[in-house]
Amino acid sequence: MNSERRNQYRNVFEEQLLGELHLHAEGRPVAVLHVEDVSPYGIGLLTDGFVSNGSSISLRYQHETTDIEVLGTVVWRVPMDSEGLARLGINLQEDDMVPNVALFNAVTSCFGNVLS
């Protein structure tokens, strides 16, 4: 397992996210099965589709009137099976924190059961 590298606070979730989360890695769509944790600096996802470390990603969250897109890089990947199921750690680009904070606020407001 990976050692913890994040030094910022993050929220960890047990429930499913309301709305839709669309992940594109290297221009390809990748299915997001679950949001594991989120901070304004990064997000942990359970995905179904091959994504390699270092891949550039775009992540778009849509729910009701909310539509937010952030960019980032896959910094770690833990395969869960041989078919493409994996946990991803994504570092969000920090040059413009406005969409990152908007994503963090939107995602955390859509969960009822939040663990810290």
KEBATOR-787415 format. One record per atom (N, C-alpha, C, O): residue number from 1; atom name; x, y negated, z. Coordinates in Angstrom, 3 decimals, padded with zeros to 6 digits, always signed. Atoms other than C-alpha are relative to their C-alpha. Layout:
KEBATOR-787415
+------+------+----------+----------+----------+
: resi : name :       px :       py :       pz :
+------+------+----------+----------+----------+
:  NUM :   CA :        X :        Y :        Z :
...
+------+------+----------+----------+----------+
//
This chain:
KEBATOR-787415
+------+------+----------+----------+----------+
: resi : name :       px :       py :       pz :
+------+------+----------+----------+----------+
:    1 :    N : +000.846 : +001.187 : +000.000 :
:    1 :   CA : +000.000 : +000.000 : +000.000 :
:    1 :    C : +000.878 : -001.231 : +000.000 :
:    1 :    O : +002.042 : -001.168 : +000.394 :
:    2 :    N : -000.744 : +001.244 : +000.084 :
:    2 :   CA : +001.076 : -003.587 : -000.521 :
:    2 :    C : +000.126 : -000.663 : +001.358 :
:    2 :    O : -000.798 : -000.624 : +002.171 :
:    3 :    N : -000.142 : +000.795 : -001.214 :
:    3 :   CA : +002.499 : -005.654 : +002.288 :
:    3 :    C : -000.692 : -001.336 : -000.247 :
:    3 :    O : -000.742 : -001.820 : -001.378 :
:    4 :    N : +000.722 : +001.259 : +000.119 :
:    4 :   CA : +000.560 : -008.832 : +002.974 :
:    4 :    C : +000.955 : -001.117 : -000.368 :
:    4 :    O : +001.940 : -001.350 : +000.332 :
:    5 :    N : -000.856 : +001.090 : +000.437 :
:    5 :   CA : +002.087 : -011.738 : +001.068 :
:    5 :    C : -000.689 : -001.346 : +000.120 :
:    5 :    O : -000.034 : -002.384 : +000.026 :
:    6 :    N : +000.749 : +001.246 : -000.065 :
:    6 :   CA : -000.638 : -014.332 : +001.457 :
:    6 :    C : +000.132 : -000.622 : +001.372 :
:    6 :    O : -000.009 : +000.068 : +002.382 :
:    7 :    N : -000.074 : +000.658 : -001.302 :
:    7 :   CA : -000.165 : -016.900 : +004.183 :
:    7 :    C : -001.171 : -000.942 : +000.212 :
:    7 :    O : -001.225 : -001.629 : +001.231 :
:    8 :    N : +001.183 : +000.814 : -000.155 :
:    8 :   CA : -003.470 : -018.706 : +003.602 :
:    8 :    C : -001.164 : +000.854 : +000.474 :
:    8 :    O : -001.212 : +002.061 : +000.237 :
:    9 :    N : +001.230 : -000.643 : -000.437 :
:    9 :   CA : -006.807 : -017.870 : +005.192 :
:    9 :    C : -000.777 : +000.494 : -001.210 :
:    9 :    O : -000.754 : -000.147 : -002.260 :
:   10 :    N : +000.887 : -000.492 : +001.052 :
:   10 :   CA : -009.147 : -015.773 : +003.059 :
:   10 :    C : -001.209 : +000.663 : +000.634 :
:   10 :    O : -001.159 : +001.089 : +001.788 :
:   11 :    N : +001.206 : -000.693 : -000.437 :
:   11 :   CA : -012.639 : -014.331 : +003.382 :
:   11 :    C : -000.023 : +001.376 : -000.645 :
:   11 :    O : +000.304 : +001.531 : -001.822 :
:   12 :    N : +000.087 : -001.379 : +000.459 :
:   12 :   CA : -013.144 : -010.572 : +003.070 :
:   12 :    C : -001.478 : +000.382 : +000.022 :
:   12 :    O : -002.188 : +000.053 : +000.971 :
:   13 :    N : +001.418 : -000.264 : +000.154 :
:   13 :   CA : -016.510 : -009.228 : +001.891 :
:   13 :    C : -000.343 : +001.472 : +000.028 :
:   13 :    O : +000.410 : +002.316 : -000.460 :
:   14 :    N : +000.541 : -001.354 : +000.017 :
:   14 :   CA : -018.559 : -006.104 : +002.489 :
:   14 :    C : -001.153 : +000.120 : -000.982 :
:   14 :    O : -001.424 : +001.211 : -001.483 :
:   15 :    N : +001.170 : -000.027 : +000.867 :
:   15 :   CA : -021.569 : -007.063 : +000.355 :
:   15 :    C : +000.358 : -000.344 : -001.438 :
:   15 :    O : +001.463 : -000.800 : -001.732 :
:   16 :    N : -000.165 : +000.343 : +001.407 :
:   16 :   CA : -022.007 : -007.519 : -003.377 :
:   16 :    C : -000.254 : -001.486 : -000.216 :
:   16 :    O : -001.061 : -002.099 : +000.483 :
:   17 :    N : +000.122 : +001.400 : +000.374 :
:   17 :   CA : -021.704 : -010.958 : -004.913 :
:   17 :    C : -001.280 : -000.239 : -000.787 :
:   17 :    O : -001.648 : +000.567 : -001.641 :
:   18 :    N : +001.122 : +000.431 : +000.819 :
:   18 :   CA : -024.783 : -012.737 : -006.233 :
:   18 :    C : +000.553 : -000.676 : -001.248 :
:   18 :    O : +001.605 : -001.313 : -001.190 :
:   19 :    N : -000.460 : +000.624 : +001.230 :
:   19 :   CA : -024.443 : -013.913 : -009.800 :
:   19 :    C : +000.891 : +000.938 : -000.793 :
:   19 :    O : +000.943 : +002.141 : -000.537 :
:   20 :    N : -000.846 : -000.786 : +000.891 :
:   20 :   CA : -022.006 : -012.766 : -012.453 :
:   20 :    C : +001.436 : -000.514 : +000.039 :
:   20 :    O : +001.682 : -001.719 : +000.088 :
:   21 :    N : -001.424 : +000.322 : +000.032 :
:   21 :   CA : -018.222 : -012.674 : -012.469 :
:   21 :    C : +000.582 : +000.658 : -001.242 :
:   21 :    O : +000.540 : +001.881 : -001.383 :
:   22 :    N : -000.553 : -000.491 : +001.261 :
:   22 :   CA : -016.540 : -012.343 : -015.878 :
:   22 :    C : +001.512 : -000.183 : +000.016 :
:   22 :    O : +002.013 : -001.299 : +000.153 :
:   23 :    N : -001.457 : +000.017 : +000.008 :
:   23 :   CA : -012.857 : -011.438 : -016.011 :
:   23 :    C : +000.488 : +000.299 : -001.413 :
:   23 :    O : +000.042 : +001.254 : -002.049 :
:   24 :    N : -000.674 : -000.248 : +001.274 :
:   24 :   CA : -010.777 : -011.717 : -019.176 :
:   24 :    C : +001.495 : +000.030 : +000.281 :
:   24 :    O : +002.059 : -000.922 : +000.821 :
:   25 :    N : -001.446 : -000.166 : -000.178 :
:   25 :   CA : -007.209 : -010.422 : -019.088 :
:   25 :    C : +000.619 : +000.149 : -001.373 :
:   25 :    O : +000.267 : +001.052 : -002.132 :
:   26 :    N : -000.644 : -000.005 : +001.312 :
:   26 :   CA : -005.015 : -011.165 : -022.088 :
:   26 :    C : -001.042 : -000.006 : -001.113 :
:   26 :    O : -000.864 : +000.646 : -002.142 :
:   27 :    N : +001.029 : +000.150 : +001.015 :
:   27 :   CA : -008.184 : -012.066 : -024.005 :
:   27 :    C : -001.035 : +001.109 : -000.067 :
:   27 :    O : -001.961 : +001.030 : -000.874 :
:   28 :    N : +000.938 : -001.131 : +000.008 :
:   28 :   CA : -010.025 : -008.793 : -023.253 :
:   28 :    C : -000.915 : -000.075 : +001.215 :
:   28 :    O : -000.459 : -000.438 : +002.299 :
:   29 :    N : +000.866 : -000.064 : -001.178 :
:   29 :   CA : -013.102 : -008.466 : -021.015 :
:   29 :    C : +000.335 : +001.216 : +000.857 :
:   29 :    O : +000.638 : +002.293 : +000.344 :
:   30 :    N : -000.247 : -001.076 : -000.966 :
:   30 :   CA : -012.579 : -006.369 : -017.885 :
:   30 :    C : -001.146 : -000.030 : +001.006 :
:   30 :    O : -001.464 : -001.090 : +001.546 :
:   31 :    N : +001.141 : -000.069 : -000.916 :
:   31 :   CA : -015.484 : -005.194 : -015.706 :
:   31 :    C : +000.451 : -000.221 : +001.441 :
:   31 :    O : +001.394 : +000.416 : +001.912 :
:   32 :    N : -000.237 : +000.240 : -001.424 :
:   32 :   CA : -015.478 : -006.561 : -012.151 :
:   32 :    C : -001.072 : +000.760 : +000.772 :
:   32 :    O : -002.265 : +000.513 : +000.594 :
:   33 :    N : +000.934 : -000.807 : -000.768 :
:   33 :   CA : -017.056 : -004.066 : -009.752 :
:   33 :    C : -000.289 : -000.586 : +001.376 :
:   33 :    O : -001.380 : -000.407 : +001.916 :
:   34 :    N : +000.176 : +000.514 : -001.363 :
:   34 :   CA : -016.529 : -005.872 : -006.444 :
:   34 :    C : +001.038 : -001.083 : +000.285 :
:   34 :    O : +002.192 : -000.979 : -000.131 :
:   35 :    N : -000.930 : +000.998 : -000.520 :
:   35 :   CA : -014.985 : -008.989 : -004.928 :
:   35 :    C : +000.411 : +000.480 : +001.382 :
:   35 :    O : -000.436 : +000.669 : +002.255 :
:   36 :    N : -000.475 : -000.493 : -001.285 :
:   36 :   CA : -012.806 : -007.820 : -002.060 :
:   36 :    C : +000.337 : -001.132 : +000.964 :
:   36 :    O : +000.030 : -001.052 : +002.154 :
:   37 :    N : -000.315 : +001.158 : -000.829 :
:   37 :   CA : -011.523 : -011.159 : -000.779 :
:   37 :    C : +000.272 : -001.188 : -000.897 :
:   37 :    O : +000.522 : -001.035 : -002.093 :
:   38 :    N : -000.204 : +001.212 : +000.787 :
:   38 :   CA : -011.096 : -014.758 : -001.872 :
:   38 :    C : +000.552 : -001.102 : +000.891 :
:   38 :    O : +000.216 : -001.198 : +002.072 :
:   39 :    N : -000.473 : +001.229 : -000.612 :
:   39 :   CA : -009.225 : -017.911 : -000.952 :
:   39 :    C : +000.124 : -001.011 : -001.141 :
:   39 :    O : -000.020 : -000.625 : -002.301 :
:   40 :    N : -000.204 : +000.946 : +001.098 :
:   40 :   CA : -008.637 : -021.142 : -002.908 :
:   40 :    C : +001.270 : +000.286 : -000.818 :
:   40 :    O : +001.479 : -000.317 : -001.870 :
:   41 :    N : -001.273 : -000.304 : +000.665 :
:   41 :   CA : -005.259 : -019.642 : -003.912 :
:   41 :    C : +000.002 : +001.339 : -000.729 :
:   41 :    O : +000.880 : +001.596 : -001.552 :
:   42 :    N : +000.002 : -001.308 : +000.630 :
:   42 :   CA : -006.239 : -016.139 : -004.971 :
:   42 :    C : -001.273 : +000.764 : +000.270 :
:   42 :    O : -002.108 : +000.358 : +001.078 :
:   43 :    N : +001.184 : -000.836 : -000.143 :
:   43 :   CA : -008.828 : -013.411 : -005.258 :
:   43 :    C : +000.399 : +001.456 : -000.182 :
:   43 :    O : +001.243 : +001.777 : -001.019 :
:   44 :    N : -000.200 : -001.437 : +000.118 :
:   44 :   CA : -008.834 : -009.645 : -004.776 :
:   44 :    C : -001.247 : +000.625 : -000.594 :
:   44 :    O : -002.357 : +000.385 : -000.117 :
:   45 :    N : +001.129 : -000.589 : +000.713 :
:   45 :   CA : -011.031 : -007.629 : -007.122 :
:   45 :    C : +000.172 : +001.498 : -000.175 :
:   45 :    O : +001.293 : +001.998 : -000.274 :
:   46 :    N : +000.025 : -001.382 : +000.454 :
:   46 :   CA : -011.996 : -004.041 : -007.787 :
:   46 :    C : -000.504 : -000.056 : -001.432 :
:   46 :    O : -001.595 : -000.566 : -001.689 :
:   47 :    N : +000.319 : +000.103 : +001.417 :
:   47 :   CA : -012.028 : -003.675 : -011.576 :
:   47 :    C : -000.021 : +001.360 : -000.677 :
:   47 :    O : +000.541 : +002.332 : -000.172 :
:   48 :    N : +000.022 : -001.204 : +000.815 :
:   48 :   CA : -012.719 : -001.060 : -014.205 :
:   48 :    C : +000.461 : -000.380 : -001.396 :
:   48 :    O : -000.336 : -000.817 : -002.226 :
:   49 :    N : -000.613 : +000.353 : +001.274 :
:   49 :   CA : -010.375 : -001.626 : -017.125 :
:   49 :    C : +001.475 : -000.263 : +000.238 :
:   49 :    O : +001.852 : -000.813 : +001.273 :
:   50 :    N : -001.446 : +000.116 : -000.189 :
:   50 :   CA : -006.627 : -001.621 : -017.637 :
:   50 :    C : +000.457 : -001.452 : -000.048 :
:   50 :    O : +000.166 : -002.177 : -001.000 :
:   51 :    N : -000.604 : +001.330 : -000.110 :
:   51 :   CA : -004.865 : -004.806 : -016.561 :
:   51 :    C : +001.376 : +000.218 : +000.606 :
:   51 :    O : +001.505 : +000.934 : +001.599 :
:   52 :    N : -001.342 : -000.203 : -000.534 :
:   52 :   CA : -001.132 : -004.980 : -015.992 :
:   52 :    C : +000.451 : -001.197 : +000.822 :
:   52 :    O : -000.047 : -002.311 : +000.663 :
:   53 :    N : -000.617 : +001.071 : -000.773 :
:   53 :   CA : +000.892 : -006.985 : -013.514 :
:   53 :    C : +000.542 : -001.049 : -000.950 :
:   53 :    O : +001.073 : -000.726 : -002.013 :
:   54 :    N : -000.494 : +001.093 : +000.811 :
:   54 :   CA : +001.790 : -010.385 : -014.886 :
:   54 :    C : -000.974 : -000.485 : -001.054 :
:   54 :    O : -000.709 : -001.480 : -001.729 :
:   55 :    N : +000.990 : +000.412 : +001.000 :
:   55 :   CA : -001.313 : -010.588 : -017.096 :
:   55 :    C : -000.603 : -001.347 : +000.370 :
:   55 :    O : -000.917 : -001.603 : +001.532 :
:   56 :    N : +000.736 : +001.247 : -000.176 :
:   56 :   CA : -002.809 : -014.032 : -017.548 :
:   56 :    C : -001.483 : +000.314 : -000.064 :
:   56 :    O : -001.923 : +001.097 : -000.905 :
:   57 :    N : +001.434 : -000.284 : -000.043 :
:   57 :   CA : -006.503 : -014.049 : -016.673 :
:   57 :    C : -000.802 : -001.300 : +000.012 :
:   57 :    O : -000.300 : -002.361 : +000.385 :
:   58 :    N : +000.998 : +001.029 : -000.270 :
:   58 :   CA : -009.551 : -016.265 : -016.808 :
:   58 :    C : -001.132 : +000.705 : +000.725 :
:   58 :    O : -001.478 : +001.845 : +000.415 :
:   59 :    N : +001.061 : -000.555 : -000.826 :
:   59 :   CA : -012.306 : -015.696 : -014.296 :
:   59 :    C : -001.125 : -001.022 : +000.028 :
:   59 :    O : -000.920 : -002.172 : +000.415 :
:   60 :    N : +001.139 : +000.909 : +000.069 :
:   60 :   CA : -015.759 : -017.201 : -014.748 :
:   60 :    C : -001.104 : +000.523 : +000.900 :
:   60 :    O : -001.513 : +001.680 : +000.799 :
:   61 :    N : +001.087 : -000.339 : -000.907 :
:   61 :   CA : -018.427 : -017.209 : -012.056 :
:   61 :    C : -001.238 : -000.793 : -000.389 :
:   61 :    O : -001.187 : -002.015 : -000.524 :
:   62 :    N : +001.261 : +000.633 : +000.350 :
:   62 :   CA : -022.049 : -017.924 : -012.976 :
:   62 :    C : -001.101 : +000.504 : +000.923 :
:   62 :    O : -001.287 : +001.707 : +001.106 :
:   63 :    N : +001.142 : -000.332 : -000.858 :
:   63 :   CA : -025.018 : -018.048 : -010.618 :
:   63 :    C : -000.916 : -001.214 : +000.036 :
:   63 :    O : -000.510 : -002.304 : +000.440 :
:   64 :    N : +000.981 : +001.082 : +000.091 :
:   64 :   CA : -028.151 : -020.140 : -011.101 :
:   64 :    C : +000.608 : -001.169 : -000.776 :
:   64 :    O : +000.907 : -001.001 : -001.959 :
:   65 :    N : -000.550 : +001.155 : +000.712 :
:   65 :   CA : -026.795 : -023.627 : -011.991 :
:   65 :    C : +001.525 : -000.106 : +000.110 :
:   65 :    O : +002.125 : -001.033 : -000.434 :
:   66 :    N : -001.454 : +000.017 : -000.193 :
:   66 :   CA : -023.202 : -022.816 : -010.996 :
:   66 :    C : +000.700 : +000.691 : -001.164 :
:   66 :    O : +000.312 : +001.784 : -001.576 :
:   67 :    N : -000.806 : -000.568 : +001.077 :
:   67 :   CA : -020.666 : -022.206 : -013.759 :
:   67 :    C : +001.440 : -000.505 : +000.199 :
:   67 :    O : +001.746 : -001.661 : -000.094 :
:   68 :    N : -001.366 : +000.378 : -000.353 :
:   68 :   CA : -016.989 : -022.212 : -012.707 :
:   68 :    C : +000.975 : +000.945 : -000.694 :
:   68 :    O : +000.776 : +002.160 : -000.700 :
:   69 :    N : -001.048 : -000.820 : +000.607 :
:   69 :   CA : -013.921 : -021.009 : -014.588 :
:   69 :    C : +001.350 : -000.377 : +000.612 :
:   69 :    O : +001.691 : -001.554 : +000.733 :
:   70 :    N : -001.346 : +000.195 : -000.535 :
:   70 :   CA : -010.468 : -020.553 : -013.061 :
:   70 :    C : +000.972 : +000.856 : -000.801 :
:   70 :    O : +000.577 : +001.819 : -001.460 :
:   71 :    N : -001.059 : -000.741 : +000.675 :
:   71 :   CA : -007.167 : -019.320 : -014.470 :
:   71 :    C : +000.963 : +000.538 : +001.036 :
:   71 :    O : +001.103 : -000.031 : +002.119 :
:   72 :    N : -000.948 : -000.568 : -000.948 :
:   72 :   CA : -004.593 : -017.120 : -012.816 :
:   72 :    C : +000.871 : +001.058 : -000.636 :
:   72 :    O : +000.890 : +001.249 : -001.852 :
:   73 :    N : -000.926 : -001.053 : +000.403 :
:   73 :   CA : -002.065 : -014.320 : -012.969 :
:   73 :    C : -000.152 : +001.181 : +000.937 :
:   73 :    O : -000.252 : +001.006 : +002.151 :
:   74 :    N : +000.046 : -001.215 : -000.814 :
:   74 :   CA : -002.282 : -010.715 : -011.777 :
:   74 :    C : +001.369 : +000.177 : +000.648 :
:   74 :    O : +002.375 : +000.320 : -000.047 :
:   75 :    N : -001.273 : -000.124 : -000.703 :
:   75 :   CA : +000.399 : -010.424 : -009.086 :
:   75 :    C : +000.211 : +001.394 : +000.574 :
:   75 :    O : +001.344 : +001.774 : +000.870 :
:   76 :    N : -000.149 : -001.403 : -000.364 :
:   76 :   CA : -000.316 : -006.859 : -007.988 :
:   76 :    C : -001.205 : +000.791 : -000.490 :
:   76 :    O : -002.299 : +000.261 : -000.684 :
:   77 :    N : +001.026 : -000.925 : +000.487 :
:   77 :   CA : -002.298 : -003.854 : -009.154 :
:   77 :    C : +000.189 : +001.333 : +000.704 :
:   77 :    O : +001.297 : +001.867 : +000.752 :
:   78 :    N : -000.022 : -001.316 : -000.626 :
:   78 :   CA : -003.174 : -000.669 : -007.278 :
:   78 :    C : -000.997 : +000.878 : -000.745 :
:   78 :    O : -002.205 : +000.686 : -000.612 :
:   79 :    N : +000.913 : -000.894 : +000.719 :
:   79 :   CA : -004.588 : +002.077 : -009.535 :
:   79 :    C : -000.806 : +000.848 : +000.975 :
:   79 :    O : -000.279 : +001.329 : +001.978 :
:   80 :    N : +000.877 : -000.824 : -000.837 :
:   80 :   CA : -007.552 : +003.927 : -008.025 :
:   80 :    C : -000.306 : +001.343 : -000.675 :
:   80 :    O : -000.723 : +002.293 : -000.013 :
:   81 :    N : +000.155 : -001.247 : +000.748 :
:   81 :   CA : -007.803 : +006.589 : -010.767 :
:   81 :    C : +000.777 : -000.131 : -001.314 :
:   81 :    O : +001.415 : -001.154 : -001.561 :
:   82 :    N : -000.748 : +000.036 : +001.264 :
:   82 :   CA : -006.335 : +007.437 : -014.166 :
:   82 :    C : -000.819 : -000.602 : -001.138 :
:   82 :    O : -000.323 : -000.717 : -002.258 :
:   83 :    N : +000.893 : +000.522 : +001.033 :
:   83 :   CA : -009.276 : +005.933 : -016.069 :
:   83 :    C : -000.011 : -001.524 : -000.081 :
:   83 :    O : -000.657 : -002.074 : -000.973 :
:   84 :    N : -000.034 : +001.458 : +000.059 :
:   84 :   CA : -008.561 : +002.248 : -015.309 :
:   84 :    C : -000.546 : -000.696 : +001.227 :
:   84 :    O : -000.394 : -001.909 : +001.364 :
:   85 :    N : +000.490 : +000.587 : -001.245 :
:   85 :   CA : -010.236 : +001.710 : -011.935 :
:   85 :    C : +001.196 : -000.462 : +000.824 :
:   85 :    O : +002.126 : +000.309 : +001.064 :
:   86 :    N : -001.151 : +000.529 : -000.728 :
:   86 :   CA : -007.914 : -000.552 : -009.946 :
:   86 :    C : -000.407 : -001.169 : +000.884 :
:   86 :    O : -001.395 : -001.855 : +000.624 :
:   87 :    N : +000.094 : +001.210 : -000.811 :
:   87 :   CA : -007.634 : -003.139 : -007.204 :
:   87 :    C : +001.034 : -000.975 : -000.553 :
:   87 :    O : +002.178 : -000.598 : -000.808 :
:   88 :    N : -000.894 : +001.031 : +000.515 :
:   88 :   CA : -006.114 : -006.404 : -008.458 :
:   88 :    C : +000.135 : -001.130 : +001.010 :
:   88 :    O : -000.833 : -001.510 : +001.669 :
:   89 :    N : -000.253 : +001.229 : -000.734 :
:   89 :   CA : -004.529 : -009.287 : -006.603 :
:   89 :    C : +000.335 : -001.077 : -001.008 :
:   89 :    O : +001.296 : -000.953 : -001.766 :
:   90 :    N : -000.162 : +001.058 : +000.995 :
:   90 :   CA : -004.823 : -012.473 : -008.613 :
:   90 :    C : +000.368 : -001.302 : +000.689 :
:   90 :    O : -000.324 : -001.760 : +001.599 :
:   91 :    N : -000.428 : +001.309 : -000.471 :
:   91 :   CA : -002.932 : -015.668 : -007.899 :
:   91 :    C : -000.627 : -001.041 : -000.922 :
:   91 :    O : -000.390 : -001.027 : -002.129 :
:   92 :    N : +000.639 : +001.033 : +000.802 :
:   92 :   CA : -005.005 : -018.651 : -009.050 :
:   92 :    C : +000.959 : -001.151 : -000.236 :
:   92 :    O : +001.746 : -001.500 : +000.644 :
:   93 :    N : -000.876 : +001.123 : +000.326 :
:   93 :   CA : -003.233 : -021.517 : -010.800 :
:   93 :    C : -000.258 : -001.154 : +000.962 :
:   93 :    O : -001.402 : -001.508 : +001.246 :
:   94 :    N : +000.110 : +001.048 : -001.008 :
:   94 :   CA : -002.511 : -024.295 : -008.339 :
:   94 :    C : +000.163 : -001.407 : -000.563 :
:   94 :    O : +000.106 : -002.373 : +000.197 :
:   95 :    N : -000.200 : +001.340 : +000.554 :
:   95 :   CA : -001.947 : -027.188 : -010.769 :
:   95 :    C : -001.281 : -000.833 : +000.019 :
:   95 :    O : -001.207 : -002.061 : +000.002 :
:   96 :    N : +001.270 : +000.692 : -000.167 :
:   96 :   CA : -005.658 : -028.081 : -010.547 :
:   96 :    C : -000.838 : +000.814 : +000.978 :
:   96 :    O : -001.470 : +001.799 : +000.597 :
:   97 :    N : +000.674 : -000.762 : -001.051 :
:   97 :   CA : -007.170 : -026.923 : -007.254 :
:   97 :    C : -001.517 : -000.193 : +000.012 :
:   97 :    O : -002.219 : +000.563 : +000.683 :
:   98 :    N : +001.439 : +000.285 : -000.040 :
:   98 :   CA : -010.642 : -028.382 : -007.920 :
:   98 :    C : -000.834 : +001.221 : -000.374 :
:   98 :    O : -001.736 : +001.572 : +000.387 :
:   99 :    N : +000.816 : -001.171 : +000.306 :
:   99 :   CA : -012.040 : -025.312 : -009.741 :
:   99 :    C : +000.242 : +001.163 : +000.969 :
:   99 :    O : -000.674 : +001.941 : +001.236 :
:  100 :    N : -000.291 : -001.068 : -000.966 :
:  100 :   CA : -010.295 : -022.956 : -007.282 :
:  100 :    C : -000.842 : -000.176 : +001.261 :
:  100 :    O : -001.439 : +000.779 : +001.758 :
:  101 :    N : +000.783 : +000.285 : -001.204 :
:  101 :   CA : -011.962 : -024.645 : -004.307 :
:  101 :    C : -001.488 : +000.169 : -000.296 :
:  101 :    O : -002.231 : +000.678 : +000.543 :
:  102 :    N : +001.402 : -000.175 : +000.384 :
:  102 :   CA : -015.291 : -024.722 : -006.172 :
:  102 :    C : -000.368 : +001.480 : -000.056 :
:  102 :    O : -001.441 : +001.868 : +000.408 :
:  103 :    N : +000.242 : -001.445 : +000.044 :
:  103 :   CA : -015.019 : -020.962 : -006.839 :
:  103 :    C : -000.058 : +000.570 : +001.413 :
:  103 :    O : -000.969 : +001.331 : +001.739 :
:  104 :    N : -000.018 : -000.473 : -001.384 :
:  104 :   CA : -014.100 : -020.278 : -003.209 :
:  104 :    C : -001.308 : -000.364 : +000.704 :
:  104 :    O : -001.929 : +000.493 : +001.334 :
:  105 :    N : +001.233 : +000.438 : -000.660 :
:  105 :   CA : -017.060 : -022.330 : -001.944 :
:  105 :    C : -001.223 : +000.712 : -000.544 :
:  105 :    O : -002.093 : +001.123 : +000.224 :
:  106 :    N : +001.153 : -000.658 : +000.614 :
:  106 :   CA : -019.516 : -020.807 : -004.423 :
:  106 :    C : -000.077 : +001.470 : +000.392 :
:  106 :    O : -001.147 : +001.966 : +000.747 :
:  107 :    N : -000.017 : -001.426 : -000.310 :
:  107 :   CA : -018.452 : -017.218 : -003.784 :
:  107 :    C : -000.304 : +000.235 : +001.475 :
:  107 :    O : -001.102 : +001.114 : +001.803 :
:  108 :    N : +000.231 : -000.222 : -001.426 :
:  108 :   CA : -018.375 : -017.518 : +000.003 :
:  108 :    C : -001.422 : -000.367 : +000.415 :
:  108 :    O : -001.935 : +000.186 : +001.388 :
:  109 :    N : +001.372 : +000.356 : -000.353 :
:  109 :   CA : -021.818 : -019.165 : +000.052 :
:  109 :    C : -000.993 : +001.048 : -000.472 :
:  109 :    O : -002.144 : +001.041 : -000.036 :
:  110 :    N : +000.906 : -001.020 : +000.540 :
:  110 :   CA : -023.299 : -016.194 : -001.844 :
:  110 :    C : +000.043 : +001.319 : +000.764 :
:  110 :    O : -000.636 : +002.274 : +000.386 :
:  111 :    N : -000.091 : -001.217 : -000.809 :
:  111 :   CA : -022.386 : -013.596 : +000.782 :
:  111 :    C : -000.625 : -000.249 : +001.358 :
:  111 :    O : -000.443 : -001.309 : +001.958 :
:  112 :    N : +000.564 : +000.119 : -001.335 :
:  112 :   CA : -024.311 : -012.979 : +003.950 :
:  112 :    C : +000.889 : +000.568 : +001.079 :
:  112 :    O : +000.868 : +000.085 : +002.211 :
:  113 :    N : -000.817 : -000.682 : -000.993 :
:  113 :   CA : -021.815 : -010.701 : +005.697 :
:  113 :    C : +001.465 : -000.208 : -000.322 :
:  113 :    O : +002.025 : +000.487 : -001.170 :
:  114 :    N : -001.381 : +000.370 : +000.291 :
:  114 :   CA : -018.346 : -012.233 : +005.757 :
:  114 :    C : +000.886 : +000.387 : +001.170 :
:  114 :    O : +000.564 : +000.097 : +002.322 :
:  115 :    N : -001.009 : -000.345 : -000.997 :
:  115 :   CA : -015.342 : -010.850 : +007.630 :
:  115 :    C : +001.207 : -000.880 : -000.215 :
:  115 :    O : +001.492 : -001.242 : -001.357 :
:  116 :    N : -001.209 : +000.822 : +000.169 :
:  116 :   CA : -012.210 : -012.911 : +008.280 :
:  116 :    C : +001.220 : +000.827 : +000.316 :
:  116 :    O : +002.342 : +000.326 : +000.237 :
+------+------+----------+----------+----------+
//
